[in-house]
Amino acid sequence: MKMQAYNNLSLGAAYFWMLMIIITTSCSLFESTNGAAPAYSINVARYGARSDGKSEASKAFMKAWSTACHSGRPAVTIYVPRGLYMLKNVVFTGPCRSRIVFQIDGTLLAPSNYWELGSSGFWILFHRVNRMSIHGGTIDARAHSFWACRKSPGNNCPPGARSIAFSWCSNIVVSGLTSTNSQMKHLTFDHCNNVLVRKVKIRAPSSSPNTDGIHIQSSSAVTIRGANIMTGDDCISVGAGSRNLWMERVTCGPGHGISIGSLGDYANEEGVQNVTVTSSTFTKTQNGVRIKSWARPSNGYATDIVFQNLIMNNVYNPIIIDQKYCPGNQGCPHQSSSVKISSVTYKNIVGTSATAVAMNLYCSKNNPCRGIKLQDIKLTYHTRSPTSVCVNARGTSSGVVIPKSCLGRNY
């Protein structure tokens, strides 16, 4: 963690990041002690999993999980050898008595027929699991035919599945995983706590719809440290009810950037608080860093947000707040958002914009953005200075800010 980030955060947020250093260190120790030299290992082949990529291996994986989960040993490794393993929908349910390590040296494949994942909304789900890590491996949802179905008007298509989802889980480590060609979102955390994601790779074509790389919803204490994401939607998206998030060394592009939102989907909604994105690079993305909310009534909010030490390479909207989000103009009766956005810092952001407007801060007339801070921003557009647009955005600027700040005064 970089200590200078504390200057941009409240005392409580700084205290949180001090705790995160301790928590992350303990997660790293958990990885090394349990991943490198496990006390007990279960090979999925022992339960009948065949590595030919055709034989259905879901039951074998579930039996291995049941054995590991109910083991009285302090730590158990579920080992997936090299090869191809075809899985249908699987749910790994806790809580478990042991710490579990999924060591994956092979590749997990979804069924070639996308209908076989049904309408459950997920492919691989971990539910109410505590103290678990996933190391290595590739998961391939093989979603090309599913995307083709969705793009063809009038087709009857299933709703789509997230590749690997964590729901109501805690003390989770995901390290070295590669996810490709997800039907929908690749890696999701919903109502989770104390999560470390590191050195992951996510791949889907830029034309693939709704294939967010990592999605965080109603979760806290989530750290992403090292992610290479190329996809057709947000590289990382943050939903309502999330707080105390740290993201660093993210390489994003193609994709839609890193987004907080869409917020304000519901009238009564939890806010987003204490999020830092640092030391990351965006290349030819639709957006760089974005906060967006539906143009409708809501008690949601986003506060204590820091975007710092970022590089933009030919990005269409490097810095953007969009509080008029309303696809198809449906469900936005007054075309105005009630989500409150405050205390957002943009610091040390450099690079190139693909459009003349490099900074677009379009805030709500009902609740103008307050406490926006711009510091040391240097963006260019075809070797010249781009422009900025501010609507109902208030704050301060310091250092060299290009494009020139258009913020109104705080009051």
N, C-alpha and C positions, 0 to 999 in steps of 0.2 A: 504494500500500500504506500502511497506517496503522501508524506506528512503535510505537504502544502495544500492538499485537498481539504484539510481540516479548516483552513481559513474561510472556505466557502460554505461551511456547514454549521449548523447550530451546535451548541455544546453537547446536547443529547446525541446528535448524529455522530459527532467526533468520538464520543464514548462508545457508540455502537461499533465504529470501525476498529477501535482498539480491541473490542471483544472479538471482532471478526478475525483479527490477526491470530488470536489464541485459538479460535474455533477452527480456522483454516489449517493451522499448524497441527491440531489434533486430528483433522481429517487426513492430512498428509501422512501422519504417523500410522493412522488406521490403514491407509493404502499400503504402505510399505510393509508393515508387520503382518497383515493378513493376506495381502496379494502375493508377496514374494515367497513366503514360507508358511502356507496354510497348515493348520493342524490336521485337517481332514478334508479330503477331496472326493467329489462325486462326479464321475464321468457320465454324461447323458447317454453315451453309447451303451453303458451298462443297463440302461432301462429300455433299450431297443431303438434309439434314435439312429437312423441311417443317414449317411452323408452324401447321398446321391442326388439331392436337390429335387427329387420327385416323391419319395415316400413321405407320408404325413408324420411329422415328429412331435406334434403338440402334446400327445398323451405322455410320451417319454419325458419331455421337459417338465410337465406338470408332476409326474411321479418323482423326478429328481428334486423339484422344488419342495414337495411335501416332505420328503426325507430330510432335506436340509433344514427346512423351517421348524420341524419338530425335534430336531436333534438337540441333545443336551450339551453338546460341545460348545466351547466359547466361540469358535469360528468355523465356518464350513465354506468351502469353495465348490461351486458348481462349474465344472469344466466342460467347455464346448470345443472339441478338437477341430483341426482343419477340415474343410469340406463344406458342402452346401446342405442346409437343413431347411426343409419347407415347413412353415408353421401357419396354422389358421389362427383365429382369435384365441389368445391365451390371457388369463388373469392370474397373476401371482399375488396371493392375498396374505397379509400378515394380521396381527403381529406375529413375529417369529421368536423362538427362544434363543436362536444363535445369530451372531453377525454373519451375513452372507456376502460372499464375493462371487459375482458372475465373471469368470474369466473366459472370454470368447476369442478363440483363435480362428474360428470359421466364419461363415456368412449365413445369416438367417434370411430366408426368402419368403415373401408372401405368396399365396396361391396366384397362379397366372391368370385365373378367372377372377376379376375384381368383385364379382357378386358373392364370392365365398367369404369375404370379410363382412358381408351383411350390412346392417344398419346400426350396429352397436356404437359406432363413432370412434373405435380404436382398433388397433391390431394387437399390440403388446401393452398390457396394463399392469402396473404395480399399484396395489391398493392397500393403504394402512400398513405400509412396511417401514420399519425403523432399522437403522444401522445396516445399510447395504451399499455395495459399490459394484459398478460395472466397469470392466477393464477391456479395452480393445474391441475387436470385432467389427463386422459390417452388417447392417440391416438394409435390405433392398425390398421396397414395397412393390416394385415393378408396375408403376401406376400409369404407364403411357397410354394404355387402352382406356383407362378410367378417365384421364384428361380428355381424350378424344371424344368420349361419350358426352362429357359435360359441355364441350365446345360445339356440339352439333345440336341445333335447335330442335325441340320436340322429342328428344331422346328421353327414355325412362332410365335414369341413372340412380344408383344408391347415393346416400348423402356423403359418403366418403369417410375415411378413417385416418386418425392420427397414428403415426408409426409407433412411437413409444411414449406412453403417458404415465405420469406419476400423480396419484390422487391421495391426499391426506397422508403423505409420507414425511419422514423426518430423518435427518442425518444420512443424506444420500450423496454419493460421489459417482459421477459419470466421467470417465477418463479414457481418452483415446478411441472413442467410438466414431464410426463413420455411418451416416445415414444417407441413403440415396433414394430418389424417386418416390417420395411419400405421396399417398393420395391427397392428403391435406397437410396439416402441420406435422413437422418432423418430431420434435422433442418438446413435451409440454409438462408443466408443473402447476397443479391446481390444489390449493390449500396444503402447501408443503412448507417445511421449515428446515433451515440449516442445510443448504444444498451447495455442493461444489461441482461445477462443470468445467472441465479443462481439456485442452488439446483435442477438441472434437472437430470433425469435418462433416459438412452438410452440402449435398449436391442435388439440384433439380434444375431443369431447363428454365430459362428466364420467362418462357411463355406458359409455364405450368401455374394454374390458378390456385390461390389460397394455400400455397405450400410454405408458410412461415417456417423459418429455421428453428427458433426456440421461442416458445410462448410461456409467459409467467403470469399466473392469475391467482389472486387472493393468497399470495405466498410471501414469506419474509425470510431475511437472511440468506439470499441467493447470491452466490458469487460465480461469475463466468470469467475464466482466466484462460484465454487462448481459444479462439474459435475461427475457423475458416469456412465462410458461408457463401454459397452461390445458389440462388433460388429464385422463385417467381413471385414472391411476396416479401413481407418484412423479414430481414435477417433475424432480428429479435423484436418481439412485441411484448409490451407490458400491459396487462389488463387491470381492471379495478381491484382494489383491496390489496395491492402489493406494496411492500415497503422494505427499506433497508436492502437495496440491491446494489451490487458492484459489478461492473463489466469493464474488462480491460483486454487489450491485445486482440480485438475482434477485427478480422478482415472481411469486409462485406462488399459483395458485388459479383454478378448482377443481383438485383433485388430492389426492395423498396426502402432500404435503410433500417435504422433503429427507431422504433415508434413507441411512444407512450400513448396508449389508446388503441381503439376508439373508446373514449370515456363518455359518460352520460347516456349509456344505452338504456338505463333504467332511471326512474324518478328518484328512487332511494338506492343509493349506491355508495360503497366505500371508496375512499380516495386512494391516491398514489402518493407516497412520501419517501423522501431520502433515497434518491436514485443517482448514481454516478456512472457516467460513461467516459472512459479515458483511454488514451494511448491506442487509438483505433484508426483504421483506414477504410475509406469508402471509394469505390471505383465504378464509375458509370452507373450509379444507382439512381432510382427515381427521386429519392430523398436522401439527405444525410441524416440529421437528427430531427425528429418530428414529435410534436405533441398535437394530438387531434381529439376533438370531441364532437359528438352529435349536436346538431343545432336544435336542441329540444330542452325542456326543463329537466333539471337534475340537481341533487345536492352533492354531486361528486366534486372532486378537486384533485389538483396536482401541485405539490409544493416541495421545496428543498430538492431541486433537480440541478445537477451539475453536468455539463457537457464540456470536456476540456481535453487539450492535447490531441486534436483530431486532424487528420489529413483528408482533404476532399480532392478526388481526381475526376474532373469532368462530371460532376454531380448536378442533376437538374434542379433540385431544391436543397442546397446545402444546409440552410437553417430555416425551419418552418414551424409555425404554430397555426393550426387550422381549426378554428372553432365554428366553421360553417359546414362541417362535414355532413353530407346528407345525400348518399348515392340514390339516384333516381328521384330525388325530391319527395321521398316517401316518409311519412311519420315525423315531419318537422313543421308543426302547425304555425309557429311564429318565426321560423328561420333564425332562431337565436338560441345560443347555448347558455345554460346557467352554471356550467362547470367553472369553478374558480381556479385560475392558474396564477401562482405566485412564487417568488423566490427561485427564479430560474437563472442560472449562470452559464454564459457561453464564454469560454476562455481559451486562448491560444489555439485558434482554429485557422488553418491555412490551406491553400490549394486553389483549385479552379472550379468555376461554375459553368455548367453547360447552357445556362440561360442568363439573360441580362439581369434578372432579379435574383440575387444570391441570398437575400434575407427577406423572408416574407412572414411577418408577425401579424396574423389576422385574428384578433381577439374579440371576445363577446362584448356587445354594447350593454348587456345586462350586468356582467361582471368583468370589467376590463382587467387585463393582465397587469399585475403589480409586482414590483421588485425584480424586474428583468435587469440583468447585469451583462454588459458587453465589454470584454477586455481582450485586447491584443488579437484582433481578427484581421486576417489578410487574405482576401479572396479576390481572384481576378477572373475576367471574362474576355477571352480572345485578346489577351495582353493589355486590356484596359480595365478601368474600375467598373464593377457592376453597380447596380442600384439596390435600394432597400425599400420595402413597403411596410408601413405600420398602421394598423387600425386598432384603436382602443388598447394600445400597448404602452405601458409606462415603466420607466426605469432610469438607469444611469449607464454611462459608458466611460471607459478609461483606457489609456494607452492608444495605440494606433488601431483604428477601427475602419476597415474597408470591406464592404461598402459603408458609407457614412451612416452613423446612427440616425434613426428617425423616431426614436422613442420620445413619448411625451413625458412630462415631469411626474415624479411620484407624488402622491398626496393621499 
